[in-house]
């Protein structure tokens, strides 16, 4: 169903501005909640923060709030923000020069040092044979850089959060590891653990009454190593998750050869203006959206539509920026440049979808806002309980540290945004544009799909399907004569007959005394024959008789939903031309796929009932709603909804826009009208109806991935926090499990890249 939640209103929609604000330093869902709350407290601001993209999508009234106020609000929450000036271009330039992401490099360096120093500490603690006379002091020396330098980002974030009166997962990590470290230091200096020859038995499950002189440097060091590993792989995976959109933005041409004064001049793409003419040679990318003014070629549109077969173009045909000219040289007049191009609009749609929040994520955010303080209380309660139970100070501290470490809510914050990032990015790669996260919920509930006929199930173009002739008249002769006459008319049916004639014959005879009778037919003289072509009623008015055989052919064709045009010469009807809007080759397969998804297809059209039923039978649709005026389509959707159905609508025309907006889920054909695309929730860039089934499958699979991730994140904490409180979980295992949970949800989301 459509998301009916209301955003905080800004004061003037006309003056409203929107941009993505990069936010650095967020580590979990509670960070997201904090940044979001600070931004939304500003008057006239509506912000949504995304953990996976590390950014805030901000809508604000510039008369009330300055961009610098937004940065200040983020910094007041304890995080870093920067205004997005040239970020994308700089990032692209850095990558093209092989520069490494500085955040990723920092995590890798800290992880490398941590592994080198902490592994010997672990082995000495686990294997008594390696516990030489002063091994515990060596452990202190090795663990100290790990705890204070490798884990510095966690401690720094904890301090910043404390200054602002909040707590995040970094607080849990910092408290847990520092507690283990300082307990061990205290044991060394004050509890006899520093004596020469001290040995210790390693236990995966802590034991009550264990010696108070044991040290836990391996716990602090290895927990940090596990968490650093999780953070490194998580960061790298997030970069990969956004690769689809990044690749999309990189597709455009960088330079273009424009024609000025009859000569070519190479300019940066940013300087190209609408109306300028530019050259596209074979193998080059088309610089921007435009119209072919000279040349014939085939254009590879696979980057937009996912279809590998190139499309033939000629003068007058539109072309899309970033597609590839596979054939001859083209001259193209630019019609859209910059942010108005199809590629820019696609990128904008995908970015908007990735920055939004699904309803299930809002629940996770509310939980995470109180989760960390609750965990700290549980940890303190665990410490107090085991001390009161006289289980030993060492045992009590171990259990309390395990609670802190196991509960870090990284997976909770990543579960939804990482799946959205990958799912919508993959959709863009294969020509499926998902407008927003709430669309995912709609696809799960839809049980009825309404298909517009013309341009959706059919090609939307009339074509000659058959010619029935009188005895003694050949089909070629009839087509040559009638095609020549119809070539003088602009009517779609006439164009279909003329196009077929031009395809079969090199030259068509000339026309004399041509006259057009709007809505009825045409008359003229071709090759010395006076022809009358049009409706049967038009021929009857002209006194042209129709034989029973031709009349039967005409009636039969019209019963099948085809249009019959009668042609007469030599005093009577000589041929019947059967013209129809041909069904797309993929439509029957598409309807079959939609049925397999549990959807009931309904054909909706303004055509007459017989035509509609013929098309429906051909593609396998049982329910038909025909002879519907354009303004009544939305009412048909409303009536279906009143029956308790959750309705999806697929359409391509301007007259479909109200119905697309009314439907619970609107799917527009990307080759159709802009207004239909704007009114829809999903856009099928290729125009192939089979993509409707793919779009619903991708949306449902993305939603299923989100739910799998959230289940894991919740179940992991619900199950393991009590285990840690009961003292059955070694903090090292807690650290491994916590890091593993984050890697799991990211890896699970990345499976969508194979869709």
Secondary structure as UniProt FT lines:
FT   HELIX           13..15
FT   STRAND          16..24
FT   HELIX           29..40
FT   TURN            43..44
FT   STRAND          45..50
FT   TURN            51..54
FT   STRAND          55..61
FT   TURN            62..64
FT   HELIX           67..76
FT   TURN            77..78
FT   STRAND          80..82
FT   HELIX           87..96
FT   TURN            97..98
FT   HELIX           102..126
FT   HELIX           128..130
FT   TURN            133..134
FT   HELIX           135..145
FT   HELIX           146..150
FT   HELIX           152..163
FT   TURN            164..165
FT   HELIX           169..190
FT   TURN            193..194
FT   TURN            196..197
FT   TURN            208..209
FT   TURN            212..213
FT   HELIX           217..241
FT   HELIX           243..250
FT   STRAND          255..260
FT   TURN            261..262
FT   STRAND          263..268
FT   HELIX           269..271
FT   TURN            274..275
FT   STRAND          277..280
FT   TURN            282..283
FT   STRAND          289..294
FT   STRAND          297..300
FT   HELIX           302..305
FT   STRAND          311..313
FT   TURN            315..316
FT   STRAND          318..319
FT   TURN            321..322
FT   STRAND          324..325
FT   STRAND          330..336
FT   HELIX           338..340
FT   HELIX           342..355
FT   HELIX           359..388
FT   TURN            389..390
FT   HELIX           393..406
FT   HELIX           410..429
FT   TURN            430..431
FT   STRAND          432..434
FT   HELIX           438..445
FT   STRAND          448..452
FT   HELIX           453..457
FT   STRAND          458..469
FT   TURN            471..472
FT   HELIX           475..486
FT   TURN            487..488
FT   HELIX           492..504
FT   STRAND          511..517
FT   TURN            518..520
FT   STRAND          521..526
FT   TURN            527..528
FT   STRAND          529..534
FT   HELIX           536..541
FT   TURN            542..543
FT   HELIX           548..559
FT   TURN            560..561
FT   STRAND          563..569
FT   TURN            570..571
FT   STRAND          572..583
FT   TURN            585..586
FT   HELIX           587..596
FT   TURN            597..598
FT   STRAND          600..604
FT   HELIX           609..619
FT   STRAND          623..625
FT   HELIX           630..632
FT   HELIX           633..642
FT   TURN            643..644
FT   STRAND          647..651
FT   HELIX           654..656
FT   HELIX           657..662
FT   STRAND          665..669
FT   TURN            670..671
FT   HELIX           674..679
FT   STRAND          682..684
FT   TURN            685..686
FT   HELIX           690..725
FT   TURN            726..727
FT   HELIX           731..750
FT   HELIX           751..754
//
